[in-house]
Amino acid sequence: MNRHPFVGSVLAIAAATLLVYALRPVAPTLSLGALYTLAVLAAAVLYGMAYAIATAVAAMLAFNFFFLAPVHTLSLADGRNWTVLGVYLVVGVVASDLAARARRRAGVAEQRERETALLSDVAAELLQGIGTLDDLGARANRVLSGADAASRDRFETGLAALIAVAREREQLEAVRRADAVKTTIIQSVSHDLRTPLATMVAALDGLQSPELTLTSPDRDMLFGTLRVELARLIRLVESLLELSRLQAGVATPRPELWAVEDLVGRALDEVERDRVSVAVPDELPAARVDAIQIQRALVNVLENALRLSPDGVAVTLAALEVDAGVAIEVADRGPGVTDARRAVQPFVSGGGGAGLGLAIAHGFVTANGGTLTLAPRAGGGTVATLTLPAERMPVAVPAPGRV
C-alpha cells in the first residue's frame, strides 16, 4: 500500500469498492458491505487509529453512494439501511481499534527485542574487552530512534548499568597498563641506574678511605669518574622525564624556520664530533620545527649510532631535499636493525642502555610533523632518516640601482 496515509486509505477504499462491484452478481449487496472492513483494518495496521476511523466513515459513505438506492447520492430509499451502515461503521471502528492495539504491541515487542539484542551484544563485548563507549552511544541512538519515553527510560536504565561496568573496566585497564609501564620502567632502567650509582659509591669510598694513600692523579681520576657517572645519571633521568612528557602529550612544539646546517651544528656540539662525517649541501630549504626538540632528537640518534658503531669507524650524517621537506640521514656500521617499528619503542635497546634515545627522538620528530624511519644499511649497519617539514626562505629583492 502507498506510504502516504491519505493516498493509501483512498486506494484501500477504491479496492474494496471494485471488489463489491465484482461480487454483486453472486452475493447480496448489503452483505458485501463487510468488505469495506478490510480497508479499515489495513488503514489501522499501517497508519494507526485516527486514519482507521476516517477510513471507516469514508467507506460507509462510499458504500452508500455507489450501492444503496438511490445510487450516486448520500440519501437512502430504505431507512433500515441506516442501521446497516451504522453497524458497519461500529464494526469498522472496533476492528480498527483492535488492529491498532495489535500494531502498537507488535512495535513495542520489536523495540524491546532490539533493545535486548543491543544490551546482550554490549555485555558480550564488555566481557571480551572490545568496543568503546562512543560506539555504544551511536548504536543506542539508532535503537532508540522513534521509541517512546517509557522505552527510553527502560533502556537507559540497563544501558547506564552497562556503561558503569565499561567505565570501571576502562579504569581497571588503565591501572593495569600503568602498573605494566611502571614494572617495565623499573626492569629496564634498574641496571642503568644501579651501574652509575655503584660506581659513584665506589669512587666516594676510595676518596674517603683512611686506609688508602691517594696521589693527586688518583684523586683527579676518581673525581673524573664521579663527574662522568653523575652526568650519565642526570642524562638518564632527563630522558625519563622527556619520555613522560611525550607520552602525556604535553611536549607541544613551537615551530620556527631553521637552517638545516644550524640544527646539525647544534646537535654536533653535544656528541663526539670527530667521529661524525657531515655532508650538508647549501641551498637546502629551511626546516619549520622546534629547534630544541629536533636538536634533542638528532643528538639521541647520533649518540645511538656512535654507541653501536665500532671504535674508529665514523658515523655519516647527510642532509638532502625530498618531496616532504628535508631529510637528515644518520648512518652507522652497527649490528643493523631487524624490526624498525619496535626499535623506536621505549625500553627497546639494541646495544645496551635503557633504550630511550630513539623513542624520544621518534616522539619529538613526530610532534613536529615529521617522521623517523630506520632501515638496513648496505654493507652492514643502520640508516636513521629524520624527515622534517620545510619551506623555501623568501628571496630578498635588491633595491633599485643595486645589483
C-alpha angles and dihedrals in degrees: 000000000000115000093229108086097217095047091043092052092049091050091050092053091046091051092050090049092052090048091053090050090051095050100042093096091058104034140037113270095231091054092051090060087082088073089075087067087072090059090049092050091049091052091048093051096044104033110017139248099307094057090042093058091046089049091050092054092045091048092052091051093047092050090050094046098048106031114019119081126284086041123209091032133085094232124094128225092201113050091204089071089071087068090052092050091047091052091049090050094049092046090049093050093047092046091048090051091052091046092048091050090050089049092051092047091050090050092050091048092051091047092051090047090054092047092048091048092051094047090048092050092047092050091050092049091050091052090050092046096240134118131051135241091244091056090046092054093050092050092047091053090053092050094047096047105124095005120137125244094264092053091048093050092048094047095043091054092057092040092051090056091051092047089052089053091047093051092047089050091050091050091049090048091050090050090048092050091047090050091048091050091048091050091047092049092049092048094045101045100031091090093043091051095042096051099058092039092052091047092049092049090050092049092049091048089052092050093047099040111115090199095064123076105210124196121215093260089051092053091047090052093051092047089049090052090051092051093049095047092043090053089048091051093047091050092052092050091047090051091052090050092048091050092050090051091051093048091047091052095236098115093100111177124226102210122207134162111274130175111242093230089057093052091048093046093052090051094046090056089068100048139051094291094185091065094054123086108206129202113174112157124212123252095042115151116255119261117237100216145117100274096207094052095044090046089055090047092051092047091052093048092047093047090050091051093046092048093051097043119087118255112276094022114114125229114227122224118187132170127202141164117258135175092264093050125274128345126208113199122199113190125189137179097231129127092289132238124282101178112029095183093051093045092067093052118102120264093021109122128178098185112023129292131082094295095238102121100078092039091055092044090050091049095050094045092048091048088056093053096259137109136239116206132177124208136169115266121229108256093021135307137066135286114211112196122197110194112194132186112254144172137194117265113241113261115237114239112224117241118254112280093024128104 
